[in-house]
Amino acid sequence: MKKHNFGAGPSILPQEVFEQSAQACLDYNGIGLSLLEISHRSKEFTAILEESISLIKSLLNVPDDYSILFLQGGANMQFNMIPYNILNEEETALFIETDIWSTRAEEETRLYGKTSIIASSKADQFKYIPKDFTVDKDAAYLHITSNNTIYGTEFFEDRDYGVPLVCDMSSDIFSRPVDVSKYHLIYAGAQKNLGCSGITLVIIKNEWLGRAKRAKSKMWDYSVYAKNNSLYNTPPVFTIYTCLLTLRWLNKLGGLQVMEQRNKAKAKLLYAEIDRNPLFTGHAAVEDRSRMNINFVTTHAEDEDKFLEFVKPYQIHGIKGYRTVGGFRASCYNALPIESVQVLVQAMQDFEKAR
Amino acid sequence: MKKHNFGAGPSILPQEVFEQSAQACLDYNGIGLSLLEISHRSKEFTAILEESISLIKSLLNVPDDYSILFLQGGANMQFNMIPYNILNEEETALFIETDIWSTRAEEETRLYGKTSIIASSKADQFKYIPKDFTVDKDAAYLHITSNNTIYGTEFFEDRDYGVPLVCDMSSDIFSRPVDVSKYHLIYAGAQKNLGCSGITLVIIKNEWLGRAKRAKSKMWDYSVYAKNNSLYNTPPVFTIYTCLLTLRWLNKLGGLQVMEQRNKAKAKLLYAEIDRNPLFTGHAAVEDRSRMNINFVTTHAEDEDKFLEFVKPYQIHGIKGYRTVGGFRASCYNALPIESVQVLVQAMQDFEKAR
């Protein structure tokens, strides 16, 4: 029996992605070969890569002066690659600290130039997205994390901050329409809304290719990926195919506006129950609540383990909160059906009655 | 109908790996979740990682003072990561140049310290493995590429060169028993003998962790991988599982001595036909002929396209040679059955008769 997968990532993908991936492992499109054994220079993989890039461009309405790159190493690798490629030693990168991921990004950046955390909600358990801060217009860029998986907050607005903007969208990319033109660089590990783990998407404004003047290693140079259409070295063929299948599903459903409506509906349903049910309390400030990662705790400490046990017969999986927050985290990524949220809400109501 | 896949990589894996990977995409071990949606912190993936490491250790008889790391980015990424982690600026790394991959490795190393190519067969189309050279015992290490995919030569001996040895075994790892103690660092992109593309294996002597004194980015620091058992960031879960399945298959067949016998038998069969058939000529020097990549050309230039066309009804796939060499490259990695080689030999004989 299929579980309701609320895991924070690697996370649920559409059921048809699982089925089509399985078929491709056996025989890709009837060519007599598994997708796992075909060359990254084959016409089959060339078509997979081109269609993936084309769907990303159309779904996100990416302007022409941007490049779409596929890299390995996850968002963590980008914490290094961004300053390595963009920041000159004498320049400053600004950060809004909203989670441990932005902390990591800032720490890595120190190796390459100057950094400044211009706003942080760390002292208040990252419960909100800071709103009052001053942006130094001489900075090379400002880095934000649009969705914060551990603490469940999210930026919903594509703002102009007066400096080039870099955004880690690992956990909410493709969950809503985005005005890409507001960003110089967007990056995202695939394993939430895009595909299985092992690939990272980078969308970069072409004028930023080759920006930092340091001598660069080939594999750490965005220009090399841009020039070689992400084929300078062997990419993870199967992983990129799972992205293509997910993008096709997104496109077929109607794209990002439809997806945003679905995600809003799921989040509304679950937050309503958290707010109504006296046994549960939400973590994040109401105005900054993430649609992707919905974090809540039990009002009575002793209920925490009980509720985790209680939901098991409901086939609910992956709602245990991150170790630093405790409680529960219901990740409601694109592929999670609203039926799964309904089951969780039912379990919360049944728990209340049973108490 | 299943093709005979002689592709150079990503390349054939055992049929049972395709089947078990497909099943895991649908439902992993009956847990009600696809392998593509499970957490890298789950007990399921922890078991996959631990069994993979354990099988690598036992199959290669890895001494206790080595670490087994899984990284992303392929061998190309290691061309940077090795000098970044090992070579101090004032030190020298030595190279034996036997293919464009060793050239790339040497070029990247220049960013981090001094380099010296102590032997090269480049001037003679990389037809042989250089044997006469002097190793400067003050060097930090010597780098070799054990198997050369494009030109079809291979080092078969685990030699002591008097300096620490680094080896790119991307295309022949697990094809024969290896005396790991002779090497300080072995690395290999998975996509030949280990699994599907998207993961790189690094086997490093512990005393080398943290060797180079430069400040390092977390994701480019072997010590971080060693300390976190390759789980500092999200690894490619599915890709590592394909490695585990391939390692299990290897183990079940009897390990690396059995594999070496199989590979010797396949290579012997095909080289014998190349040497017998007047229409074909081998590329590499006889004493350095690779068992993994068997390169040959047609004696008459006009036969090249004809033979490529001729083999199609035999369901032979992927034998076109690399663009810089031309002719044919029959890659005979571990998972290629001897029956596929027999079919190719038959096609060569039929081609001779039909001419």
Interface residues (C-beta under 8 A of the other chain):
Chain A: M1 K2 K3 N5 G7 A8 G9 P10 S11 I12 L13 V17 F18 E19 S21 A22 Q23 C25 L26 I31 G32 L33 S34 L36 E37 I38 S39 H40 Q72 G73 G74 A75 N76 M77 F79 N80 Y84 R104 E108 L111 G189 Q191 C196 S197 G198 I199 A215 K216 S217 K218 M219 W220 Y232 N233 T234 P235 P236 V237 F238 T239 T242 Q315 H317 G318
Chain B: M1 K2 K3 N5 G7 A8 G9 P10 S11 I12 L13 V17 F18 E19 S21 A22 Q23 C25 L26 I31 G32 L33 S34 L36 E37 I38 S39 H40 Q72 G73 G74 A75 N76 M77 F79 N80 Y84 R104 E108 L111 G189 Q191 C196 S197 G198 I199 A215 S217 K218 M219 W220 Y232 N233 T234 P235 P236 V237 F238 T239 T242 Q315 H317 G318
